[in-house]
Amino acid sequence: MARRVGAGLTFSGPPIRQPVAMGGPMVMNTQAEIQQALRDFQTGEFGTIPRQARMRYR
């Protein structure tokens, strides 16, 4: 039986007291910002993904 190792991160801080909108992997303040971020992502405005980031990890 194979053993798997996992990792987790926990962040905490003071509440920001702002609205939160979520869409896919994006988290912004408004739905309009989510739509703009998705358009930017689809048109390549976020830049390129380095080869090392696209490699599969075991």
N, C-alpha and C positions, 0 to 999 in steps of 0.2 A: 504494500500500500504506500503510495507516494505521500510525502508530507509537503504541505504548502505553507509558505511564510507570507504573512500579510503585514501591511503597515497602515496606519491611520493618522490623520492630522486633526487637531482640534484648535479652533481659533476662538478667542473671546475678546470682548471689548465693550465699551459703553454703547448703548443703543443709539442709532443714528437718527431715529425719529423721522424717517423719510419713507415714501411709498416704495414698494418693491413690485416689479413686474418680471415674470419669468417666461421664457420661451425657448425651448430646446436647451442648449448649453449656455444660453445667454441670461444674465440677470442684470436688469437696469432699473431705472425709476419709473419709466412709462412704457406703454405698449408701442408708442411711436419710436422710442429709442431702440426697442427690441427689433422692430421691423427694419430700421436703418442699419443696425448691426448685422442682421441677416443678409440684407442687400450688399453691404460692404464685404461680408465674408464670401458670398457667392460670386462677386465680381473680382475677387482677389485683392481687395483693398487692405486686408490684414497682413499682406506680405506672403512670403513662401515659408513652408515648413521645412526645417533642416532635415537632412537625410537621417540623422541619428534619432530624431524624434519620431520618425515613421517606422523605425525598426521594431520588430516584435521582441518583447522581453520574455524570458522564461522564468 
